Amino acid sequence: MMKVNNTALFFIPLFIICVSCKKLPKQEETEIVPPDETGLKKVLLPVKLKSDKLTLTLDYQPGTALLTKISSTDKSHILITYKPTYYRVERFKDNVLYHYADFILSDKRATKVHSFDSFGRVDVPTGNYMLSYNTVGQLVNIKDYNAANEFILESVMSYSALGNLSELKLTDQQGKASVVEYSYDNKNGIFKNVLHSQLLFLETAYPIFSPASNNWLSCKNTKIPNAQITYSYLYNIDDYPSRMVIEDTTGKQTFDITYAELSN
């Protein structure tokens, strides 16, 4: 189950005290001491991101890190369902379904996504994209096609040694390319414990959501260096961001972040 964790803003570093023990003579009986759990790291899941203009609330399957719903104060919400052969992400506005995407699974891995716009009883295909992975299971290539199955865009991802997305190369149907570069802090990523987050965030339409193990510090398109987005944080005692400040050429936005602890 999950229990709510206080997200007051702390700059308190987490110290782990290690105690070394001398080896006792074999003839002496040693007392079995329970392990010290004070140094165990908590597994936290974000349950609320709040700014002065927007509040996002995240729900999970009980006792798991499977995201099932994202609710917004703009009267929209997203539902996520998990089936043996596909995941479905549905978008609603004023409780009316207007778009959904099915992530088709092959050998328990999503390899193709079909997307649709929904108009009452009529669903209109909007396209599909193909997903490819490297040998360690990282998503490295997305090919996007329109409803007529015509190629639109290719996305190629490169990763750092820590497993964070470091570069995104986008190439359109005319062969024009642009590159987006990312830098990170060394703290716990906000969404690092959310299962399947890299896939789900392709369809959740919230650009502040990052599935990385750490947190963005900057995001820039190499062709438009002046349009760089920067991120800064305050961290809680468990080294997760409790406040995120996003700044670009249009201004600044601040989100306070609340977590729940996932317990065994």
SEKEMAR-617634 format. One line per 10 residues: their letters; for each residue x, y, z of N, C-alpha, C. Coordinates in steps of 0.2 Angstrom, whole numbers. Layout:
SEKEMAR-617634
a = X:Y:Z:X:Y:Z:X:Y:Z; ...;
***
This chain:
SEKEMAR-617634
mmkvnntalf = 4:-6:0:0:0:0:4:6:0; 1:12:-1:5:18:-1:3:23:4; 8:26:7:6:31:13:9:38:11; 5:43:12:7:50:10:13:52:13; 18:55:9:24:58:12:24:65:12; 26:68:17:26:76:18:31:78:13; 30:84:10:34:86:5:36:93:6; 37:95:13:40:101:15:47:102:11; 49:108:10:55:109:6:61:109:11; 65:104:10:71:103:14:77:103:9;
fiplfiicvs = 83:106:12:89:105:9:94:100:13; 90:96:17:94:92:22:97:86:18; 104:85:18:106:79:14:105:73:19; 105:67:15:104:61:18:110:57:19; 112:56:26:118:52:28:116:45:30; 120:41:28:119:34:30:125:32:34; 123:30:40:128:28:45:130:21:44; 136:19:43:139:12:42:142:10:49; 141:5:51:144:2:57:148:-4:56; 154:-4:57:158:-10:56:159:-14:62;
ckklpkqeet = 159:-20:61:159:-25:67:165:-29:67; 168:-30:73:174:-35:73:172:-42:73; 176:-46:70:174:-53:70:175:-56:77; 170:-60:80:171:-63:86:173:-70:86; 176:-72:91:179:-79:92:173:-84:90; 175:-89:87:170:-94:85:166:-97:91; 169:-98:97:166:-101:103:161:-97:106; 161:-90:105:156:-86:108:150:-86:104; 144:-86:107:138:-85:104:136:-78:102; 134:-76:96:133:-70:94:126:-68:94;
eivppdetgl = 124:-63:96:117:-61:96:115:-58:89; 109:-61:87:107:-59:80:103:-52:81; 106:-47:78:103:-40:78:99:-39:72; 93:-37:72:89:-35:66:93:-30:62; 93:-30:55:96:-25:51:93:-18:53; 98:-13:52:96:-6:53:93:-4:47; 86:-2:47:83:0:41:83:8:40; 86:11:44:86:19:44:89:21:37; 94:17:34:97:19:28:94:17:22; 88:13:23:85:10:17:81:16:13;
kkvllpvklk = 82:16:6:79:22:3:72:20:1; 68:26:2:61:25:1:59:25:-7; 54:21:-9:52:22:-16:46:26:-16; 46:32:-19:41:37:-19:38:38:-26; 31:39:-26:28:40:-32:24:47:-32; 25:51:-37:22:57:-37:14:56:-37; 11:60:-33:3:60:-33:0:66:-34; 4:72:-34:1:78:-35:7:83:-37; 6:87:-43:10:92:-45:5:99:-45; 7:104:-42:3:109:-41:6:116:-42;
sdkltltldy = 3:120:-47:6:127:-48:0:131:-47; 2:138:-48:-4:143:-47:-9:143:-53; -8:139:-58:-12:139:-64:-15:132:-65; -12:127:-62:-14:120:-64:-12:115:-58; -16:110:-57:-15:105:-52:-16:98:-56; -11:94:-55:-12:87:-58:-11:82:-52; -16:77:-52:-17:72:-47:-16:65:-51; -11:61:-48:-10:55:-51:-12:49:-46; -16:44:-49:-18:38:-46:-15:32:-48; -14:27:-44:-11:21:-46:-15:15:-44;
qpgtalltki = -13:9:-47:-16:3:-45:-14:2:-38; -19:0:-33:-17:-1:-26:-11:-5:-25; -6:-3:-21:0:-7:-20:5:-8:-25; 4:-4:-31:9:-5:-36:11:2:-39; 16:2:-43:18:8:-47:15:9:-54; 9:6:-55:6:6:-61:1:12:-61; 3:17:-65:-1:23:-66:-8:22:-69; -14:24:-66:-20:22:-69:-24:29:-71; -23:34:-68:-27:40:-70:-22:47:-68; -23:52:-72:-20:58:-71:-26:63:-72;
sstdkshili = -28:67:-67:-33:72:-67:-30:79:-66; -34:83:-70:-31:90:-70:-37:95:-68; -35:101:-65:-40:106:-64:-43:109:-70; -40:108:-76:-43:111:-82:-49:107:-85; -51:102:-80:-57:98:-82:-56:93:-87; -49:91:-88:-47:85:-92:-45:80:-87; -45:74:-90:-41:68:-86:-39:63:-91; -35:58:-89:-32:53:-93:-33:47:-89; -36:41:-93:-36:35:-90:-31:30:-93; -28:26:-89:-24:21:-92:-26:14:-90;
tykptyyrve = -27:9:-95:-28:2:-93:-23:-2:-96; -22:-8:-92:-17:-13:-94:-20:-19:-95; -19:-22:-102:-22:-28:-104:-16:-33:-106; -17:-39:-106:-12:-44:-108:-8:-42:-114; -12:-40:-119:-9:-39:-126:-8:-31:-128; -11:-27:-123:-10:-20:-125:-11:-15:-119; -8:-9:-119:-10:-4:-114:-14:1:-118; -19:4:-115:-23:9:-118:-23:16:-114; -22:21:-117:-21:28:-114:-27:32:-117; -32:34:-113:-38:38:-115:-38:45:-113;
rfkdnvlyhy = -39:50:-117:-39:57:-115:-47:59:-115; -49:63:-109:-55:65:-109:-55:73:-107; -60:76:-110:-61:83:-108:-69:84:-106; -70:87:-100:-77:87:-98:-80:81:-98; -76:75:-96:-79:68:-95:-81:65:-102; -79:68:-107:-80:66:-114:-74:63:-117; -73:57:-119:-68:54:-123:-67:57:-129; -60:60:-131:-59:63:-137:-53:60:-141; -49:56:-137:-43:53:-141:-41:47:-136; -38:42:-140:-35:36:-136:-30:33:-141;
adfilsdkra = -25:29:-137:-20:26:-141:-19:19:-138; -18:14:-142:-17:7:-140:-9:6:-141; -6:4:-135:1:1:-136:1:-6:-137; 2:-9:-143:2:-16:-144:8:-19:-142; 7:-25:-138:13:-28:-135:15:-34:-139; 21:-35:-139:24:-41:-142:30:-44:-138; 29:-50:-135:34:-52:-130:35:-47:-124; 29:-45:-122:28:-41:-116:31:-34:-117; 32:-32:-123:35:-25:-125:31:-22:-130; 30:-15:-129:26:-11:-134:30:-10:-140;
tkvhsfdsfg = 28:-12:-146:31:-11:-152:28:-7:-157; 21:-6:-156:17:-2:-161:12:1:-157; 10:8:-159:5:11:-156:0:14:-161; -6:12:-160:-12:15:-164:-16:20:-161; -17:26:-164:-20:32:-161:-27:33:-164; -32:36:-161:-38:37:-163:-41:43:-160; -45:47:-164:-49:52:-161:-56:50:-161; -59:51:-155:-66:48:-154:-71:54:-155; -76:52:-158:-82:56:-159:-88:52:-158; -90:52:-151:-96:48:-149:-95:41:-151;
rvdvptgnym = -99:38:-155:-98:31:-157:-93:30:-163; -90:35:-166:-86:35:-171:-79:36:-169; -74:31:-171:-67:32:-169:-63:33:-176; -60:38:-176:-56:40:-183:-49:39:-182; -45:34:-185:-38:33:-185:-34:40:-186; -29:41:-182:-25:47:-183:-18:45:-185; -17:39:-185:-10:37:-187:-7:31:-182; -1:30:-183:2:25:-179:10:26:-178; 13:23:-174:20:24:-173:23:17:-171; 29:16:-174:33:10:-172:39:11:-167;
lsyntvgqlv = 40:7:-163:44:8:-157:50:2:-158; 56:4:-157:62:0:-157:66:1:-151; 70:-4:-149:73:-4:-143:80:-7:-144; 85:-5:-139:92:-8:-140:92:-14:-136; 98:-17:-135:99:-23:-132:98:-23:-124; 98:-17:-121:96:-17:-114:89:-14:-113; 85:-14:-118:78:-13:-117:76:-5:-117; 81:-1:-119:80:6:-120:76:8:-126; 71:12:-126:68:14:-132:73:19:-136; 74:17:-142:79:21:-146:77:24:-152;
nikdynaane = 71:21:-155:69:24:-161:61:24:-161; 58:29:-164:51:30:-165:50:32:-172; 46:28:-176:44:30:-183:37:32:-183; 35:38:-185:28:41:-184:25:41:-191; 19:38:-192:15:38:-198:8:41:-197; 6:44:-203:-1:47:-202:-6:41:-204; -13:44:-204:-18:39:-205:-18:35:-212; -14:38:-216:-13:35:-223:-7:31:-223; -4:30:-217:2:26:-217:8:29:-220; 8:35:-221:14:39:-224:18:41:-218;
filesvmsys = 25:41:-220:30:43:-215:29:50:-213; 30:52:-207:30:59:-205:36:61:-201; 38:57:-196:44:59:-192:47:53:-189; 54:54:-188:58:49:-185:61:52:-179; 61:48:-173:64:51:-167:69:46:-165; 76:48:-164:81:43:-162:84:46:-156; 84:41:-151:86:43:-144:93:40:-142; 97:44:-139:103:42:-136:103:43:-129; 107:39:-125:107:39:-118:114:40:-115; 114:42:-109:120:43:-105:122:37:-102;
algnlselkl = 128:36:-99:130:30:-95:125:29:-89; 122:34:-87:117:33:-81:110:31:-83; 109:30:-90:103:28:-93:98:34:-94; 100:40:-93:95:46:-95:96:47:-102; 90:50:-105:90:52:-112:94:58:-112; 99:58:-116:104:64:-117:103:68:-123; 101:64:-129:100:67:-135:94:64:-139; 90:69:-142:84:67:-146:85:70:-153; 86:66:-158:86:68:-165:80:67:-168; 77:72:-171:71:72:-175:72:73:-182;
tdqqgkasvv = 69:69:-187:70:70:-194:63:69:-197; 61:74:-201:55:74:-204:55:71:-211; 49:71:-215:49:67:-221:53:71:-226; 55:77:-226:59:80:-230:67:79:-229; 68:75:-223:75:74:-221:78:80:-217; 74:85:-215:77:90:-211:77:87:-204; 83:89:-201:84:86:-194:85:92:-189; 83:90:-183:85:95:-177:87:90:-171; 91:93:-167:93:89:-161:91:93:-155; 88:89:-150:87:92:-143:92:88:-138;
eysydnkngi = 95:92:-134:100:90:-129:97:91:-122; 98:86:-118:96:86:-111:102:86:-106; 101:89:-100:106:88:-95:102:87:-88; 105:84:-83:102:82:-78:106:83:-71; 102:83:-65:105:83:-59:107:76:-57; 109:75:-51:111:69:-48:106:66:-43; 100:69:-43:95:67:-38:90:62:-41; 85:59:-36:80:55:-39:75:58:-43; 74:55:-49:69:58:-54:62:58:-51; 58:63:-53:51:63:-50:47:57:-52;
fknvlhsqll = 48:55:-58:44:49:-60:48:42:-61; 54:42:-58:58:36:-59:55:30:-57; 51:30:-53:48:23:-50:41:22:-53; 39:26:-58:32:25:-61:33:20:-67; 30:14:-67:31:9:-72:29:11:-79; 32:9:-84:31:10:-91:30:18:-92; 33:22:-88:32:29:-89:35:32:-96; 40:29:-98:43:32:-104:38:31:-110; 34:25:-110:29:24:-115:23:28:-114; 21:28:-108:14:32:-106:15:39:-108;
fletaypifs = 21:42:-106:22:49:-107:22:51:-114; 22:47:-119:22:48:-126:15:51:-128; 10:49:-124:3:50:-125:-1:54:-120; 3:56:-114:-1:59:-109:-1:67:-110; 3:70:-115:3:77:-117:4:82:-112; 9:80:-107:11:84:-102:19:85:-102; 21:90:-105:29:90:-107:33:91:-101; 30:92:-95:34:92:-89:35:85:-86; 32:80:-89:33:73:-86:40:70:-89; 44:68:-85:50:65:-88:51:58:-84;
pasnnwlsck = 52:53:-88:53:46:-85:60:45:-83; 65:50:-83:72:48:-82:73:47:-75; 79:43:-74:81:42:-67:83:48:-63; 85:53:-66:87:59:-63:82:65:-66; 83:71:-64:79:77:-66:82:81:-71; 78:84:-76:81:88:-81:84:95:-77; 89:97:-80:92:104:-78:91:108:-84; 92:106:-90:91:110:-96:88:106:-102; 85:109:-106:83:106:-113:83:111:-118; 87:109:-123:88:114:-129:88:111:-135;
ntkipnaqit = 86:115:-140:86:113:-147:92:116:-150; 97:112:-152:103:115:-155:103:120:-160; 97:120:-164:96:125:-169:93:132:-166; 90:131:-160:87:137:-157:90:138:-150; 96:139:-149:100:139:-142:96:144:-138; 94:150:-140:91:155:-136:84:153:-133; 81:147:-136:75:145:-133:76:139:-128; 81:139:-125:83:134:-120:78:134:-114; 76:128:-111:72:128:-105:76:126:-100; 76:129:-94:80:127:-88:75:125:-82;
ysylyniddy = 78:121:-78:74:118:-72:78:118:-66; 75:120:-61:79:120:-54:74:117:-49; 77:115:-43:73:111:-39:75:113:-31; 70:112:-27:71:110:-20:70:103:-19; 73:100:-14:73:93:-13:70:91:-6; 67:86:-6:65:83:1:70:79:4; 69:77:10:74:73:14:76:67:10; 72:64:6:74:58:2:77:59:-5; 79:66:-6:82:68:-12:78:67:-18; 71:68:-17:66:69:-23:64:76:-23;
psrmviedtt = 63:79:-29:61:86:-30:54:87:-26; 54:92:-22:48:94:-19:45:100:-22; 50:104:-25:48:110:-29:52:110:-36; 48:111:-41:51:112:-48:50:119:-51; 55:122:-53:54:129:-56:56:128:-64; 52:129:-68:53:129:-75:53:136:-78; 59:137:-82:60:144:-85:62:144:-92; 58:148:-96:60:149:-103:59:156:-105; 59:157:-112:59:164:-114:52:167:-113; 47:163:-111:40:166:-110:39:167:-103;
gkqtfditya = 43:165:-98:42:166:-91:44:160:-87; 41:160:-81:43:155:-76:37:152:-73; 37:145:-72:32:142:-68:34:137:-63; 31:137:-57:33:133:-51:28:128:-50; 30:122:-48:26:116:-46:29:114:-40; 24:113:-35:25:109:-29:23:102:-29; 27:97:-27:26:90:-29:25:87:-22; 20:83:-22:18:78:-16:19:71:-19; 22:67:-14:23:60:-15:19:55:-11; 18:49:-13:16:44:-8:21:38:-8;
elsn = 22:35:-3:28:30:-2:24:23:-4; 28:20:-9:26:13:-10:29:8:-6; 25:5:-2:28:0:3:27:-7:1; 31:-12:4:30:-19:2:24:-22:5;
***
